[in-house]
Amino acid sequence: MSETPPHDTVFAAFEASARRWPDRPFLTVLPETAEIYGIPAGEISYRVALSEIERLREAYRAAGYGQGMRVMLLMENRPAFFLHWFALNALGLSVVPVNPDLRSSELEYMASHSRPALAVAIATRVADLEQASQASGVGFPVMTPEARPPRLKDGFAGNAVGVETPLRREAAMLYTSGTTGKPKGCVLSNLYFLHSGRWYARAGGLCAMTEDGERMITPLPIFHMNAMAYSLMAMVTVGGCLIALDRFHPRTWWLSVRDSRATCLHYLGVMPSMLMKAEPTPEDRDHSVRFGFGAGIDAKLHGPFEERFGIPLVEGWAMTETGAGAVIVANGEPRKRGTNCLGRPGPDIEARVVSEGGTDAAPGEPGELLVRHAGDDPRFGFFSEYYANEQATTEAWQGGWFHTGDIVMRDADGDFFFVDRKKNVIRRSGENIAAVEVESVLMQHPDIKAAAVAAAPDEMRGDEVFACLVVDGERSQARARAIAEWCLSRVAYYKVPGYIAFVDALPLTSTQKIQRGELKTLVVRLLDDPATVDTRAMKKRQAA
C-alpha cells in the first residue's frame, strides 16, 4: 500500500474519476442541510463538479493566484469547499481550512501564522476574516465563494510554501491543538491525501468498498482530516458520492441515513451514545449501510449498538500527523468488542509500545504508541512538517519513530487497546482542546490572576473543560458566568470552560509550573463542590 499513487495531485485524482464516471453523483446535499445552509438540495455529478472546478481554476489563475500560495477557506460543510479546494489545488495552491466556530483571537493567530494570499468565507463571516486580516498585519483580501476572485495584492509577500514535486507539494495545512502553546500547522501534501483515499478504499475486511457506487454519509467537519482525507478522498478513489451533513442531528440522523441511501457512515464516540438513548423502533434497521467507521465508542455500548442497528462499527486509530501512513484499525474479526480494542497495524506499518523507562512494554503493559511506515521511507503518508516549527517536527520524530503521545496497551495476540492520552489535551465531542491554549485566553481577562485548565468527565461528551481560577474579590456564580461569556466572544464555544471553580491557589511545582497530576485530582474533588459553577448550558454554537 506504500506504492506511489497513479496521480500526483488531489485535483488530478478527481479529474480522472470525473472522466471515468462523469454521470455519477459526487456530492449530495440533503434537504435538512440545504435548509440550514440556504443552498439548493440535490446531487452534483462528477461532470458538473469538474466543470465548476475548471471555471474556478481559470478565475483564480486570471486573478494572479498561483503555485506556492495559501488560501484560507471558511465554508462549513458546503459543497463549495470541495470545489474551491480542487480548483486551487489544480494551480498548485494550498488551502487552510478554518473551523467556523473560531473567534477573533484564534482567527488572528491562524492568519498571522499561515499568511494567506486570500480568504474565502461565507458571507456572515467575511467581516471576521477581514478583521483577522488587518489585526494579523497580513492584509489579505476576503471574498465569498460566489464572488469573482480579487486581483492578487501587489507586492504580496505572504507565505513561502516550498515548491516541490506535485506529489510532495503542500495541498493543505490543518491546525492541531498544541500542548505547549498555540496550535501547530500540520503541512499535508498531495501524497498525504491520495494515500489516505487509497488506503481507505483498499482497507477491506468489514469496511470493504467497491467501485459500484458507494455513498458515504458523514456529519464530521470538513476542516478535520477525517472527512477531508478519508471520507472525501475514498469517494474520489472509488467514484462514490459524499453526503456531508452540516453536523450531527440525533433526532433526524437515521432519517438522513435512509434518505441518502448511504452504504457507509462515519461516526465519533459521542454519536452511538446519543443514538442508543432513543427508544428502539421497527425502523432501526431500515437502512442500506454496511458499516460505520470511527473511533471512541463507549466500550459497553459497542455490542448492543451493532445488535440493535445491524451494522458493525469499525474502530480505528490515526492522527492528523499520521494520516494513512500509520493506521490501526479493527476491520477484521475477532474485534474484541467492549474492550477499547483498536485492532492491529497492517503489514506496511511498524508500531512500538514504549514504557516510561524507554524500553518496549511487555504484553499487557501500557506505554506510549510510536509508529512509522515500513520500508525505505518511514514518513510515507505522514504529515510533511509542523510549519515554521522545525524543533517540534524533530521532537515528534525522535529516534526515527513518530511519538504519538497516546498511551496504549498491546495484548499477547498483537491487538492494540487505547488507554489514555499522554498529552495534556481535552477531548470534547471529538474536538481536541489544548489546556494551555484555554489558559492563555483566560489569563488575558483583567480579573484573573492565575488559571489552570483540565479535563472533567462528561457522560455525553467524553471530556468537559474545567477551569480553576484565582481572582481577587467576588467569587460568585454571576462572576463565573461573566467570565464564560467573555470567553465565548474570543474562542470557539467548545473551548470555553464548562465548569469554573474559584480557588485560593493553583497546584504548582517549585519552578512555578502547573502540577498537572495534582490538578486532575483537584478537579475530581471540585466537581462535587457546591461552589463550582456549571456553565455548560452557556456553551452553544453562536450565530454568525
Secondary structure, DSSP 8 states (H G I E B T S, - for coil): --S--S-SSHHHHHHHHHHHSTTSEEEEE-HHHHHHHT---EEEEHHHHHHHHHHHHHHHHHTT--TT-EEEEE-TT-HHHHHHHHHHHHTT-EEEE--TT--HHHHHHHHHHH--SEEEE-GGGHHHHHHHHHHHT----EE-TTS------TT----------GGGSEEEEEEE--SSSS-EEEEEEHHHHHHHHHHHHH--GGG---SS--EEEE-S-TTSHIIIIIIHHHHHHHT-EEEE-SS--TTTHHHHHHHHT-SEEEEETHHHHHHTTS---GGGG-S---EEEEE---HHHHHHHHHHH---EEEEE--TTTTTTS-EE--SS---TTTTEEEEE-TTEEEEEE-TTSSB--TT--EEEEEEESSS-TTTTS--EETT-HHHHHHHTGGGSEEEEEEEEE-TTS-EEEEEESS-EEEETTEEEEHHHHHHHHTTSTTEEEEEEEEEEETTTEEEEEEEEEESS---HHHHHHHHHHHHTTS-GGGS-SEEEE-S---B-TTS-B-HHHHHHHHHHHTT-TTSEE-GGG------
